[in-house]
């Protein structure tokens, strides 16, 4: 079994290709479906119900979303989740 980080990388790569099919990129609809299936809890817990629409607008949709743009999206979501986690843990320690 690969280490956790290696497994996470393999999961991101295989998930991207699962949703791109033979195209090699995500269309706006592919990305919306991926977000709804793979980030269900994240999206359900958002205070902003239009979060996914804002994400879509931020991406260059001219030629679809390639792996680099997809990875940057995942990185941004991960940073946001970490920021929330850090704030939440600090608040929890104060109580």
Secondary structure, DSSP 8 states (H G I E B T S, - for coil): ---HHHHHHHHHHHHHHHHHGGGSSB-HHHHHHHHHHHSHHHHHT-S-TTHHHHHHHHS--SS-B-HHHHHHHHHHHHHHHHHHHHHHHHHHHH-
